[in-house]
Amino acid sequence: MMRHNISVLLENEAGALSRVSGLFSARGYNIESLTVAPTEDPSMSRMTIVTRGSEEVIEQIVKQLNKLIEVVKVLDLNEGAHIERELMLVKVKAEGEWREELKRMSDIFRGRIIDVADSTYTIELTGNGTKLDAFLEALDPSVILETVRTGACGIGRGERVLKV
Amino acid sequence: MELSGAEITVRCLQEEGVEFAFGYPGGAVLYIYDEIFKQNKVKHVLVRHEQAAVHAADGYARATGRVGVALVTSGPGATNAVTGIATAYMDSIPMVIISGQVPTAAIGLDAFQEVDMVGITRPCVKHNFLVKDVKDIAPTLKKAFHIAATGRPGPVVVDIPKDVTIHTAKFDYPKSVSLRSYSPVTKGHPMQIKKAVKLLLSAKRPFVYTGGGVILSEASNALIKLIKQLGVPCTSTLMGLGGYPESDRQHLGMLGMHGTYEANMAMQHCDVLLAVGARFDDRVIGNTEHFKQEKRQIIHIDIDPSSISKRVKVDVPIVGDVGQVLGEMLKQLQASKDKGEQAALKAWWAQIELWRSKNCLNYDRTSKIIKPQFVIEKLYEVTKGDAYVTSDVGQHQMWAAQYYKFDKPRRWINSGGLGTMGFGLPSAMGVKMAFPKANVACITGEASIQMCIQELSTCKQYHLPIKVLTLNNRYMGMVRQWQQFFHGNRYSESYMDALPDFVKLAEAYGHVGIRIEKPSDVEGAIKEAFKLKDKLVFMDFLTDQTENVYPMVPGGKGLSEMILAEDL
C-alpha cells in the first residue's frame, strides 16, 4: 500500500469536485487528503489527492480519473521526483513559561506566529506531512487548542511540468 | 429571431436527426412538450412509466447503433428514469436523457417535484449537465450527443430547469464540438499491434474472447475476417453475441457463468488469449485467482483504458477502437509469411472437439412438460435465426443466449451488466419502432414481464406487434435455482402466488393471448403468432418448474469448475 500524490487538472466547473470524490467513494478508493483551487488559468482547477493503494489500484485510480469528462490531465507525482507541501495552523495555549517555550519551538520548526492574544498563539507551519506531524508530536498535548491542515499539494521537481 | 429554450431543445433534437423521443410529460417539461406538439420531425412515443421510456430508447440505440433519446419530467419522472440510465451505463449504450428540473430560483429549496438529478445520476452516467442559461442549451446538447456516441459510449443526462425552457436566445446549433478534456483514443498503438500479431502467430492454443465492444464499434466484419484468417476458436460474452456468427464451427458458444463447457475450458486452457472489447467481468471469468492458475499471455483491445488490467493483468494492452485495431492486425497477418503453429493448432482443435462432444446444452427433448430450452429452439427455427430478440433477466435470458444462435450483431438485446428485470418489453418497443418490418421477439418470464407490463398499453397505442414469449415456470427461476444449489432448497420468496391470467390480461390491453401447455403445441403457437403480423401476441408457455440453467460456474469458482446437467 504505497502512498501516492496524484495531481489533477480539471475544468473549473460546478460539480467537478463531487465527480472526483464520488468516484473515490463509489469505487472504494481511499482519500487521505484532497485539496483543490483554481489555477492561474481561472477556467481550470488543480486538485491534489493523496491516496494509498497497490500498484494495480493506483493504476485504476489514474485511469478512472482520466475517464471523467471534466478531467483534463492526471499525473501521479510519485512516478518521479517531486515536492510536497502542506500548511497547518495550530492554536496553542501560550501562558506563563509556555509563551517563551512555544515561540522557541515554532522557530525550530521554522513556523511563524501569525496571531497573538493574551493567552494564545496561532502558529503557521508549512512542510510535508511528516514535518507537521513531528511538530505536533513535539508539543505538549495539553497546550494544543486547535489544529487545521490544508492537506498536501505537490509539484514535480525540475522541468517536470503539469500543464495543458 | 430568438427562440424559447423549449423550442431550442426540440430544434437540437431535429438537428441531431432524432427520429424518436421516448418520454412522459410533467410540470417541468410542459414547455418542451408544447414544442414537441408543434412539430412532427421528432416523433414522441408516450410510455406508461419513465423506466420504460429509457429502456425503449436503449433498445432503439442497441438495435440501430444510433443515440437513443428519452425525455422525462423532474422529480419522480427523473428518479423513475434512473434504473434505465444505469442499465444503459453498464452496457455502454449511447443515449441522451433530457430531464426537466424545477425553475432555477427554486433549486435547492425542496420545491415540488425537485430532485438533484445531476447528483443522483452522477455514478451511472458517462456525463451529465445542468443547463442554467438558455444560451447553453444548444452547445450542451451538442456536447451530450457527442459524448454519448464517441469513445466508450454511454448515457448522458441533460437536466433543464423549467425557466430555462421559457427564456429566449438565438438558436445556433454548433457544427462540431471540441473538448480539451475529452478526446478518446481511437487508433491502436502500432508497436503494440505488431506485438499482438507476433504473439498470436506463436500461439499453440490461441483463443479469441469477444465482448459488447465488437457490437458497439461495428467491428463484426473485421472480427470475422481475423478469426477466419487465423483459423482459431472464439467465444462471445453475453453482450458480444452476434458479433461473430454463432452458427459457425469456430464459435464455441457463449462463455462465463452459464457458458458452454467448450468455451469455458478453452478460455481456461488457452496459451494466448485475444480479448476484444470485453472486460473480464465476474460473470465471465469467475474467480480471478483460479483463472490466473493457468499461464497464458493476454492481448486486450479496448477503447476504455480503465477496462484493461482491471480484474485480470494483461500482457499486451491495446487502447483503441476495436474495429480499427482488428483491421490493422488483419493487414499485418495477411502480409506475414508466418502461418503460425499449424500442427499445434490442429491438436488444440482436437481437444476442443473433445470438449464440444460433451454436448453440454443437451436437455430432455422427450419431456411431457414444456422445456424452456425447447421454446427458444423453436423460436430460432420459426424465425430462421433472423429475429431481433430482447430479453428480461433470469433463467429465460440465459436460455435465450444459449439456444438462439445469433449470427448478426445488434440482434440480441438484453441487460447484461445491470441485469434489469423489466427491460425486455420496453426495449422491444424501441427495436420495433426502429424496424417496423422486422420480427421482434421478447423472451421473458412471468416475474420479469410484470415489472414493466404496463407497456402493453403503449404497444397498443403505437401498433407495435411484438411477439412476447413468456417462459412461465411460476418461479423467479434464477433465484430458485440458486436457492436449490446454495440454500438447501429453501425457496424463500421466489414463488409467486396469484399470477394474473396472462391471456386475459393481454386481451384486456387489446392484444392476442395464447396459453401453451404441451410441447407439441409450441411450434404451432409460435408460427401462428408470427403469422399475425399486425398483432402483439402474448404467448404464455407453462414450462417445467424444476428446470435449471446448465452449465453453471458457481459464484467464486473457476471457469473449469462447472456444474453440468449430467452431473446431477
Interface residues (C-beta under 8 A of the other chain):
Chain A: L10 E11 A14 G15 S18 R19 G22 A26 E56 E59 Q60 K63 Q64 N66 K67 I69 E70 V71 V72 V164
Chain B: V118 G119 R122 P123 K126 H127 L130 I147 L179 R180 S181 Y182 D304 P305 S306 S309 K310 K313
